[in-house]
């Protein structure tokens, strides 16, 4: 995701990233990777927090995303 695509509007960036990840998980007919599902859950939380205007609180699940992504 390139924040410039959404003019740096972080709620929109996070929402689109959440949609892309969930679409990819939905395409996978197998159960999928548990790490990816956890990543999707944290990204959804970050997206929700950002949409509510709380960008600081959005950083918490994003930090978990970073930790989870290291497993991939």
C-alpha positions as CSV (number, residue, x, y, z in Angstrom):
1,X,0.0,0.0,0.0
2,X,1.3,3.4,-0.9
3,X,-0.1,6.2,1.3
4,X,0.3,8.6,-1.5
5,X,-2.5,6.8,-3.4
6,X,-4.9,8.0,-0.7
7,X,-3.2,11.4,-0.3
8,X,-1.8,10.2,3.0
9,X,-5.2,9.9,4.7
10,X,-4.3,7.1,7.1
11,X,-7.8,5.9,7.8
12,X,-8.3,5.3,4.0
13,X,-4.9,3.7,3.7
14,X,-5.5,1.3,6.5
15,X,-9.0,0.5,5.3
16,X,-7.7,-0.4,1.9
17,X,-4.9,-2.5,3.3
18,X,-7.5,-4.4,5.4
19,X,-9.7,-5.0,2.3
20,X,-6.8,-6.2,0.2
21,X,-5.6,-8.6,2.9
22,X,-9.1,-10.0,3.5
23,X,-9.7,-10.4,-0.2
24,X,-6.5,-12.4,-0.5
25,X,-7.5,-14.6,2.5
26,X,-11.0,-15.1,1.0
27,X,-9.4,-16.3,-2.3
28,X,-7.4,-19.0,-0.5
29,X,-9.7,-22.0,-0.4
30,X,-7.5,-23.7,2.2
31,X,-7.7,-22.8,5.9
32,X,-4.8,-20.4,5.3
33,X,-2.0,-19.3,7.5
34,X,-2.9,-18.6,11.1
35,X,-0.3,-15.7,11.1
36,X,-2.1,-14.1,8.2
37,X,-5.5,-14.4,9.9
38,X,-4.0,-12.8,13.1
39,X,-2.5,-10.0,10.9
40,X,-5.8,-9.4,9.3
41,X,-7.5,-9.1,12.7
42,X,-4.9,-6.6,14.0
43,X,-5.1,-4.6,10.7
44,X,-8.9,-4.4,11.1
45,X,-8.5,-3.0,14.6
46,X,-6.0,-0.4,13.4
47,X,-8.3,0.6,10.6
48,X,-11.3,0.9,13.0
49,X,-9.3,3.1,15.4
50,X,-8.0,5.3,12.6
51,X,-11.6,5.7,11.2
52,X,-12.6,6.9,14.7
53,X,-9.9,9.5,14.5
54,X,-7.6,7.9,17.0
55,X,-4.4,7.4,15.0
56,X,-2.4,7.1,18.2
57,X,-4.5,4.1,19.3
58,X,-4.2,2.6,15.7
59,X,-0.4,2.3,16.3
60,X,-0.9,-0.4,18.9
61,X,-2.4,-3.1,16.6
62,X,0.0,-1.9,13.8
63,X,2.9,-2.7,16.1
64,X,1.5,-6.2,16.5
65,X,1.2,-6.4,12.8
66,X,4.9,-5.6,12.5
67,X,5.7,-8.4,15.0
68,X,3.4,-10.9,13.2
69,X,4.8,-10.0,9.8
70,X,8.3,-11.0,11.0
71,X,7.0,-14.6,11.1
72,X,6.2,-14.6,7.4
